[in-house]
């Protein structure tokens, strides 16, 4: 058995085992290679027509808040990240600070 075939079979077995263990599995058509992954809920796998994967864990971005500031007679949007050593009060004391755009921390799901 060739190494690439062995790797493929191991990958397919891992996906089937994960599904049997209750993990969420996604599939994608091999025809046209649509970038979107769909949730798998079928009764059988068709590895000839579809690629399968264990659904990746959802990751949350670092929190951020945006604020407006005037600099050189133009308004700019700045981003303040969680973990920034400056306090909110220190940001508000910066020359040209106008106001906070976000009043709560914002997160993006990756």
TORLUM-878814 format. One line per 10 residues: their letters; for each residue z negated, y negated, x negated of N, C-alpha, C. Coordinates in Angstrom, 2 decimals, padded with zeros to 5 digits. Layout:
! TORLUM-878814
A	Z Y X Z Y X Z Y X | ...
***
This chain:
! TORLUM-878814
XXXXXXXXXX	000.00 001.18 -000.85 000.00 000.00 000.00 000.00 -001.24 -000.90 | 000.91 -002.16 -000.61 001.00 -003.40 -001.39 -000.23 -004.26 -001.13 | -000.56 -005.10 -002.11 -001.75 -005.95 -002.02 -001.66 -006.94 -000.87 | -000.49 -007.57 -000.66 -000.35 -008.55 000.43 -000.48 -007.88 001.80 | -000.01 -006.64 001.92 -000.14 -005.90 003.17 -001.61 -005.54 003.41 | -002.29 -005.14 002.34 -003.71 -004.82 002.45 -004.51 -006.05 002.86 | -004.22 -007.19 002.27 -004.89 -008.45 002.62 -004.65 -008.80 004.08 | -003.42 -008.63 004.55 -003.08 -008.92 005.95 -003.87 -008.02 006.89 | -003.91 -006.73 006.57 -004.64 -005.78 007.43 -006.14 -006.07 007.45 | -006.69 -006.44 006.32 -008.11 -006.80 006.27 -008.39 -008.05 007.10
XXXXXXXXXX	-007.50 -009.03 007.02 -007.65 -010.26 007.80 -007.58 -009.95 009.29 | -006.62 -009.12 009.69 -006.47 -008.76 011.10 -007.70 -007.99 011.59 | -008.20 -007.08 010.77 -009.39 -006.30 011.15 -010.61 -007.22 011.29 | -010.72 -008.21 010.41 -011.85 -009.15 010.48 -011.81 -009.96 011.77 | -010.62 -010.38 012.20 -010.48 -011.14 013.44 -010.84 -010.26 014.64 | -010.35 -009.04 014.66 -010.66 -008.14 015.77 -012.16 -007.82 015.83 | -012.79 -007.62 014.67 -014.22 -007.34 014.63 -015.02 -008.55 015.10 | -014.62 -009.73 014.69 -015.30 -010.95 015.13 -015.22 -011.08 016.65 | -014.05 -010.82 017.21 -013.88 -010.89 018.67 -014.76 -009.85 019.36 | -014.82 -008.65 018.81 -015.66 -007.60 019.38 -017.13 -007.97 019.31
XXXXXXXXXX	-017.51 -008.77 018.32 -018.89 -009.23 018.15 -019.21 -010.46 018.99 | -018.23 -010.94 019.77 -018.48 -012.07 020.65 -018.13 -013.43 020.09 | -017.54 -013.48 018.90 -017.13 -014.77 018.34 -015.86 -015.25 019.03 | -015.66 -016.56 019.03 -014.46 -017.13 019.64 -013.28 -017.00 018.68 | -012.17 -016.54 019.23 -010.94 -016.34 018.44 -009.85 -017.21 019.05 | -009.01 -017.76 018.20 -007.88 -018.58 018.64 -006.58 -017.94 018.19 | -005.50 -018.27 018.90 -004.18 -017.75 018.53 -003.15 -018.86 018.53 | -002.05 -018.60 017.81 -000.96 -019.56 017.66 000.33 -018.75 017.55 | 001.36 -019.21 018.23 002.64 -018.52 018.20 003.26 -018.60 016.81 | 003.84 -017.51 016.37 004.57 -017.51 015.09 005.96 -018.09 015.26
XXXXXXXXXX	006.43 -018.18 016.49 007.76 -018.73 016.77 007.62 -020.23 016.93 | 008.27 -020.99 016.10 008.21 -022.44 016.18 007.00 -023.06 015.52 | 006.00 -022.24 015.23 004.80 -022.71 014.53 004.20 -023.96 015.16 | 003.92 -023.88 016.47 003.21 -024.96 017.15 001.88 -025.17 016.43 | 001.53 -026.39 016.16 000.31 -026.68 015.41 -000.95 -026.46 016.24 | -000.82 -026.34 017.55 -001.99 -026.21 018.41 -002.47 -024.75 018.45 | -003.79 -024.58 018.36 -004.41 -023.26 018.49 -004.99 -023.15 019.89 | -004.80 -022.00 020.54 -005.29 -021.74 021.89 -006.42 -020.73 021.83 | -007.33 -020.82 022.81 -008.43 -019.86 022.87 -007.89 -018.50 023.32 | -008.28 -017.46 022.62 -007.85 -016.11 022.94 -008.82 -015.50 023.95
XXXXXXXXXX	-008.28 -014.90 024.97 -009.10 -014.24 025.97 -008.43 -012.99 026.49 | -007.49 -012.48 025.72 -006.69 -011.35 026.17 -007.36 -010.00 025.95 | -006.62 -008.97 026.31 -007.12 -007.61 026.17 -006.61 -006.92 024.91 | -005.57 -007.47 024.30 -005.03 -006.85 023.09 -004.45 -007.93 022.18 | -004.37 -007.60 020.90 -003.81 -008.51 019.90 -002.35 -008.13 019.65 | -001.52 -009.14 019.45 -000.11 -008.94 019.13 000.16 -009.67 017.82 | -000.15 -009.03 016.71 -000.03 -009.67 015.41 001.43 -009.88 014.99 | 002.36 -009.23 015.66 003.77 -009.44 015.33 004.26 -010.79 015.85 | 003.69 -011.26 016.96 004.16 -012.49 017.59 003.20 -013.67 017.41 | 001.92 -013.39 017.15 000.93 -014.46 017.08 000.08 -014.36 015.81
XXXXXXXXXX	-000.36 -015.51 015.34 -001.38 -015.57 014.30 -002.72 -015.76 015.01 | -003.77 -015.19 014.46 -005.10 -015.30 015.03 -006.06 -015.80 013.97 | -007.11 -016.47 014.42 -008.16 -016.90 013.50 -009.47 -016.97 014.27 | -010.56 -016.87 013.52 -011.87 -017.12 014.10 -011.99 -018.63 014.26 | -012.42 -019.07 015.43 -012.49 -020.51 015.70 -013.37 -021.19 014.65 | -012.84 -022.21 013.97 -013.64 -022.90 012.95 -014.82 -023.63 013.59 | -015.89 -023.74 012.83 -017.06 -024.47 013.31 -016.71 -025.95 013.44 | -017.25 -026.58 014.46 -017.03 -028.01 014.68 -017.93 -028.77 013.70 | -017.35 -029.73 013.03 -018.10 -030.54 012.07 -018.18 -031.97 012.58 | -019.32 -032.56 012.43 -019.53 -033.93 012.85 -019.44 -034.83 011.61
XXXXXXXXXX	-018.78 -035.95 011.76 -018.64 -036.87 010.64 -019.95 -037.60 010.37 | -019.98 -038.30 009.29 -021.09 -039.19 008.99 -021.07 -040.30 010.02 | -022.23 -040.67 010.52 -022.30 -041.74 011.52 -021.87 -043.07 010.93 | -021.31 -043.90 011.79 -020.91 -045.23 011.35 -021.06 -046.22 012.49 | -021.19 -047.48 012.13 -021.18 -048.59 013.09 -020.28 -049.66 012.50 | -019.51 -050.30 013.35 -018.58 -051.34 012.90 -019.15 -052.72 013.22 | -018.76 -053.68 012.38 -019.16 -055.06 012.65 -018.04 -056.02 012.25 | -018.07 -057.20 012.87 -017.08 -058.25 012.59 -017.66 -059.23 011.57 | -016.77 -059.68 010.69 -017.17 -060.65 009.68 -015.98 -061.56 009.38 | -016.27 -062.82 009.18 -015.24 -063.78 008.78 -015.25 -063.86 007.25
XXXXXXXXXX	-014.06 -063.76 006.67 -013.92 -063.87 005.23 -012.59 -064.57 004.96 | -012.61 -065.64 004.20 -011.41 -066.44 003.91 -010.68 -066.83 005.19 | -011.42 -067.33 006.16 -010.88 -067.83 007.43 -010.16 -066.76 008.26 | -010.45 -065.51 008.03 -009.87 -064.43 008.83 -011.00 -063.49 009.25 | -010.85 -062.89 010.43 -011.85 -061.94 010.91 -011.48 -060.53 010.47 | -012.45 -059.80 009.99 -012.26 -058.43 009.53 -013.27 -057.52 010.20 | -012.89 -056.25 010.34 -013.80 -055.23 010.82 -014.31 -054.46 009.60 | -015.61 -054.36 009.49 -016.25 -053.62 008.41 -016.94 -052.40 008.99 | -017.15 -051.42 008.14 -017.81 -050.18 008.59 -019.10 -050.00 007.80 | -020.17 -049.74 008.53 -021.48 -049.48 007.96 -021.79 -048.00 008.19
XXXXXXXXXX	-021.96 -047.21 007.12 -022.17 -045.76 007.23 -023.65 -045.42 007.21 | -023.98 -044.32 007.89 -025.34 -043.78 007.78 -025.64 -043.54 006.31 | -026.84 -043.80 005.93 -027.22 -043.59 004.53 -026.98 -044.81 003.65 | -026.37 -045.85 004.21 -026.16 -047.08 003.45 -027.53 -047.66 003.11 | -027.77 -048.03 001.85 -029.10 -048.54 001.48 -029.43 -049.90 002.10 | -028.41 -050.63 002.56 -028.68 -051.93 003.20 -029.21 -051.73 004.62 | -030.15 -052.54 005.01 -030.67 -052.48 006.37 -029.75 -053.25 007.31 | -029.95 -053.05 008.61 -029.18 -053.83 009.59 -029.41 -055.32 009.37 | -030.65 -055.68 009.13 -030.98 -057.10 008.92 -030.24 -057.66 007.71 | -030.12 -056.86 006.65 -029.41 -057.33 005.45 -027.93 -057.53 005.75
XXXXXXXXXX	-027.34 -056.64 006.55 -025.93 -056.81 006.94 -025.77 -058.08 007.76 | -026.69 -058.29 008.70 -026.61 -059.47 009.57 -026.80 -060.77 008.81 | -027.42 -060.70 007.62 -027.62 -061.89 006.79 -026.43 -062.20 005.88 | -025.45 -061.30 005.84 -024.28 -061.53 004.99 -023.51 -062.74 005.52 | -023.07 -063.59 004.63 -022.31 -064.77 005.02 -021.06 -064.36 005.79 | -020.86 -064.94 006.95 -019.69 -064.66 007.75 -019.90 -063.57 008.80 | -021.09 -062.94 008.81 -021.36 -061.92 009.82 -021.26 -062.55 011.20 | -020.49 -061.88 012.12 -020.35 -062.39 013.49 -021.21 -061.58 014.44 | -020.90 -060.28 014.53 -021.67 -059.43 015.45 -021.33 -057.97 015.19 | -022.19 -057.09 015.71 -021.94 -055.66 015.68 -020.94 -055.31 016.78
XXXXXXXXXX	-019.98 -054.49 016.48 -019.05 -053.98 017.50 -019.69 -052.79 018.20 | -020.29 -051.92 017.43 -020.95 -050.72 017.97 -022.45 -050.95 018.00 | -023.06 -050.67 019.16 -024.51 -050.80 019.25 -025.20 -049.46 019.04 | -024.43 -048.38 019.02 -024.95 -047.03 018.75 -024.13 -046.42 017.62 | -024.70 -045.41 016.95 -023.96 -044.71 015.91 -022.76 -044.01 016.52 | -021.65 -044.05 015.85 -020.41 -043.40 016.27 -020.17 -042.18 015.38 | -019.64 -041.11 015.98 -019.34 -039.88 015.24 -017.96 -039.40 015.64 | -017.26 -038.80 014.72 -015.98 -038.18 015.01 -016.15 -036.69 014.83 | -015.54 -035.93 015.70 -015.56 -034.48 015.59 -014.34 -034.05 014.79 | -014.59 -033.30 013.74 -013.52 -032.88 012.83 -013.26 -031.40 013.01
***
